[in-house]
Amino acid sequence: MQVTVKCPSCTSDSSFFIAKNIFQGPFRCWKCKSLYSLKVKNSEILSCEPLAQEVFDKTKADAEARRKKAKEKTA
């Protein structure tokens, strides 16, 4: 399912695909590099809130740790 987001900072359009009809996570504008916490359901944007770089980095590190742990369990 394709989602199109208009950046609140620079008004550029960004598109990406999601596998499920629900997405909640970080989004970075390709043009101005602003960070947002994005919630999407059925291609409709429910919320798009500014996100601090520190929170983005922690979210990314947590997700990587979960992937690594899951990979170790299957090995």
Beta strands, then each sheet from edge to edge (+ up, - down):
strand 1: 2-6
strand 2: 13-17
strand 3: 22-28
strand 4: 35-41
strand 5: 44-50
sheet 1: 1+ 2-
sheet 2: 3+ 4- 5+
end
